[in-house]
Amino acid sequence: MEKEITTYHTELKDFIKAMPDFPDSLINSTFEYDTGKLIKILQKKEVFEICKINEAEYEAVDYIDRELGKVVSDLVREIDLEQSLKDYLKLEKEIEDTFSGNTYMYAKQGALSVKSLYYYKIKDFSKAITFTLECLVLNDYLVQQGIYTLNLRCFEQNKNISRIYFRNQQADPGYKLIFNLISYLLNGTDKNLFGNIFSHNQYWEKVPVIRETYAYELFTMITEDMIRFNINSREFLPDDWYSDLDFEVNTPDRQIIYNWIYINKQLRNSNYKDYFDGLLYYFQQPYNQFYDILKISLLLDLYKLAGNQPDLTQEIVNFIENKLHFNQSVRTLLIKNVFKV
């Protein structure tokens, strides 16, 4: 590798020299809609229609959902896992005692994903997958009944299963599931995903803005996972989950992802001239801060390629600290543990 990087010493030097002039990431989103608000508006309308409930009944479900959100927050921070379980079981009983029919299923699906998170946190991965699948079955049913915005939950549960695989040292099925999910989101092709809706094209066409924006969100989430899961590895970040992806580039966000994949392919194929050309172009673009994690991953692999290059390391730290505005925890993690000036 050292001989190869010496061959492109000029390109590396030029990239280091250009780094101070790279633009800041942008605050404004490239998304046309606020997807979160859109989902809330559309889902409420669908729930009223399919569950046949009134405003007071909807508020009761929404209250449970907000309380479950507090449990999730505590579980993520791992404040007191057993207390979180007690809080969850209290809400689960309230669901069992209060709701019925489609309303019960709607409330229950949200609860099951929280239950799965608890078992994920205590590393009982078998139960985590079991409750994730139960959650997915309910969402799958409700989508087919007409609550189409819950297709997002079906996407999320497949992503959650992949994350369980990774944590349980089952990397290959994790990569395959993520690849299949992203391919579905971008192309509508179903292959070994969990859920019946994926085999029916009409559901792919429902609420396309949710599906499309989740594809971008998923891509950045998995990139962050790959960084965190491989923080101590000297190898390039895993590419099994995206390297064979093929999709139409018809939005600015798809273009950003496509270019990122292209650069990584050139690096892994040792096409260093094209790699550095693509890398330089990518960092000269003031992409939205939503994609900061993609730039961070490229810098991490460049750092591994170049080896001990103090000038490069200093410029990477300066760029991450001063030009990027998102993923603060990842930036801090890397500066403290990897990019040591």
Solvent accessible surface area in square Angstrom, and as a share of the most:
residue,aa,sasa,rsa
1,M,122,0.54
2,E,138,0.62
3,K,174,0.74
4,E,72,0.32
5,I,13,0.06
6,T,87,0.50
7,T,95,0.55
8,Y,53,0.20
9,H,99,0.44
10,T,86,0.50
11,E,39,0.18
12,L,3,0.01
13,K,126,0.54
14,D,75,0.39
15,F,3,0.01
16,I,26,0.13
17,K,162,0.69
18,A,27,0.21
19,M,3,0.01
20,P,77,0.48
21,D,124,0.64
22,F,4,0.02
23,P,42,0.26
24,D,60,0.31
25,S,6,0.04
26,L,87,0.43
27,I,118,0.60
28,N,123,0.63
29,S,67,0.43
30,T,63,0.36
31,F,53,0.22
32,E,148,0.66
33,Y,110,0.42
34,D,84,0.43
35,T,25,0.15
36,G,49,0.47
37,K,137,0.58
38,L,41,0.21
39,I,28,0.14
40,K,126,0.54
41,I,121,0.61
42,L,55,0.27
43,Q,29,0.13
44,K,71,0.30
45,K,138,0.59
46,E,26,0.12
47,V,0,0.00
48,F,60,0.25
49,E,103,0.46
50,I,34,0.17
51,C,14,0.09
52,K,161,0.68
53,I,20,0.10
54,N,82,0.42
55,E,100,0.45
56,A,76,0.59
57,E,77,0.35
58,Y,20,0.08
59,E,79,0.36
60,A,38,0.29
61,V,5,0.03
62,D,26,0.13
63,Y,96,0.36
64,I,3,0.02
65,D,79,0.41
66,R,114,0.42
67,E,39,0.17
68,L,6,0.03
69,G,38,0.36
70,K,123,0.52
71,V,7,0.04
72,V,49,0.28
73,S,46,0.30
74,D,41,0.21
75,L,1,0.01
76,V,89,0.51
77,R,151,0.55
78,E,94,0.42
79,I,107,0.54
80,D,74,0.38
81,L,43,0.21
82,E,93,0.42
83,Q,83,0.37
84,S,4,0.02
85,L,32,0.16
86,K,131,0.55
87,D,51,0.26
88,Y,3,0.01
89,L,81,0.40
90,K,151,0.64
91,L,15,0.08
92,E,26,0.12
93,K,130,0.55
94,E,67,0.30
95,I,0,0.00
96,E,84,0.38
97,D,99,0.52
98,T,77,0.45
99,F,23,0.10
100,S,86,0.56
101,G,51,0.49
102,N,35,0.18
103,T,13,0.07
104,Y,54,0.21
105,M,57,0.26
106,Y,22,0.08
107,A,6,0.05
108,K,25,0.11
109,Q,11,0.05
110,G,10,0.10
111,A,0,0.00
112,L,5,0.03
113,S,22,0.14
114,V,7,0.04
115,K,31,0.13
116,S,8,0.05
117,L,40,0.20
118,Y,12,0.05
119,Y,32,0.12
120,Y,34,0.13
121,K,45,0.19
122,I,68,0.35
123,K,147,0.62
124,D,46,0.24
125,F,29,0.12
126,S,83,0.54
127,K,96,0.41
128,A,0,0.00
129,I,39,0.20
130,T,63,0.37
131,F,34,0.14
132,T,0,0.00
133,L,58,0.29
134,E,77,0.35
135,C,0,0.00
136,L,4,0.02
137,V,95,0.55
138,L,30,0.15
139,N,0,0.00
140,D,6,0.03
141,Y,84,0.32
142,L,0,0.00
143,V,1,0.00
144,Q,74,0.33
145,Q,75,0.34
146,G,10,0.10
147,I,0,0.00
148,Y,65,0.25
149,T,1,0.00
150,L,2,0.01
151,N,2,0.01
152,L,29,0.14
153,R,49,0.18
154,C,0,0.00
155,F,2,0.01
156,E,43,0.19
157,Q,1,0.01
158,N,0,0.00
159,K,19,0.08
160,N,44,0.23
161,I,0,0.00
162,S,0,0.00
163,R,61,0.22
164,I,4,0.02
165,Y,36,0.14
166,F,20,0.08
167,R,120,0.44
168,N,61,0.31
169,Q,161,0.71
170,Q,72,0.32
171,A,43,0.33
172,D,92,0.48
173,P,51,0.32
174,G,0,0.00
175,Y,30,0.12
176,K,134,0.57
177,L,8,0.04
178,I,0,0.00
179,F,52,0.22
180,N,15,0.08
181,L,0,0.00
182,I,0,0.00
183,S,17,0.11
184,Y,2,0.01
185,L,0,0.00
186,L,7,0.04
187,N,56,0.28
188,G,19,0.18
189,T,75,0.44
190,D,61,0.32
191,K,130,0.55
192,N,118,0.60
193,L,19,0.10
194,F,69,0.29
195,G,27,0.26
196,N,97,0.50
197,I,1,0.00
198,F,5,0.02
199,S,74,0.48
200,H,82,0.37
201,N,88,0.45
202,Q,90,0.40
203,Y,25,0.09
204,W,51,0.18
205,E,98,0.44
206,K,71,0.30
207,V,26,0.15
208,P,70,0.44
209,V,35,0.20
210,I,1,0.00
211,R,14,0.05
212,E,28,0.12
213,T,13,0.08
214,Y,7,0.03
215,A,2,0.02
216,Y,6,0.02
217,E,74,0.33
218,L,0,0.00
219,F,1,0.00
220,T,12,0.07
221,M,45,0.20
222,I,2,0.01
223,T,2,0.01
224,E,39,0.17
225,D,12,0.06
226,M,5,0.02
227,I,0,0.00
228,R,85,0.31
229,F,60,0.25
230,N,34,0.17
231,I,38,0.20
232,N,136,0.70
233,S,41,0.26
234,R,222,0.81
235,E,125,0.56
236,F,48,0.20
237,L,11,0.06
238,P,23,0.14
239,D,37,0.19
240,D,82,0.43
241,W,2,0.01
242,Y,4,0.01
243,S,28,0.18
244,D,116,0.60
245,L,14,0.07
246,D,117,0.61
247,F,19,0.08
248,E,118,0.53
249,V,53,0.30
250,N,89,0.46
251,T,40,0.23
252,P,92,0.58
253,D,5,0.03
254,R,11,0.04
255,Q,76,0.34
256,I,8,0.04
257,I,2,0.01
258,Y,101,0.38
259,N,28,0.14
260,W,8,0.03
261,I,8,0.04
262,Y,86,0.33
263,I,2,0.01
264,N,4,0.02
265,K,72,0.31
266,Q,20,0.09
267,L,4,0.02
268,R,61,0.22
269,N,95,0.49
270,S,54,0.35
271,N,64,0.33
272,Y,9,0.03
273,K,99,0.42
274,D,62,0.32
275,Y,2,0.01
276,F,7,0.03
277,D,71,0.37
278,G,13,0.13
279,L,0,0.00
280,L,53,0.27
281,Y,117,0.45
282,Y,0,0.00
283,F,0,0.00
284,Q,88,0.39
285,Q,41,0.18
286,P,55,0.35
287,Y,31,0.12
288,N,7,0.04
289,Q,39,0.17
290,F,43,0.18
291,Y,1,0.01
292,D,1,0.01
293,I,2,0.01
294,L,0,0.00
295,K,3,0.01
296,I,0,0.00
297,S,3,0.02
298,L,2,0.01
299,L,0,0.00
300,L,3,0.01
301,D,3,0.01
302,L,0,0.00
303,Y,51,0.19
304,K,36,0.15
305,L,4,0.02
306,A,9,0.07
307,G,37,0.36
308,N,140,0.72
309,Q,54,0.24
310,P,93,0.59
311,D,100,0.52
312,L,1,0.00
313,T,10,0.06
314,Q,67,0.30
315,E,37,0.17
316,I,0,0.00
317,V,9,0.05
318,N,54,0.27
319,F,5,0.02
320,I,0,0.00
321,E,93,0.42
322,N,93,0.48
323,K,40,0.17
324,L,2,0.01
325,H,81,0.36
326,F,96,0.40
327,N,25,0.13
328,Q,108,0.48
329,S,66,0.42
330,V,0,0.00
331,R,18,0.07
332,T,49,0.28
333,L,51,0.26
334,L,0,0.00
335,I,39,0.20
336,K,144,0.61
337,N,77,0.39
338,V,25,0.14
339,F,1,0.00
340,K,138,0.58
341,V,120,0.69
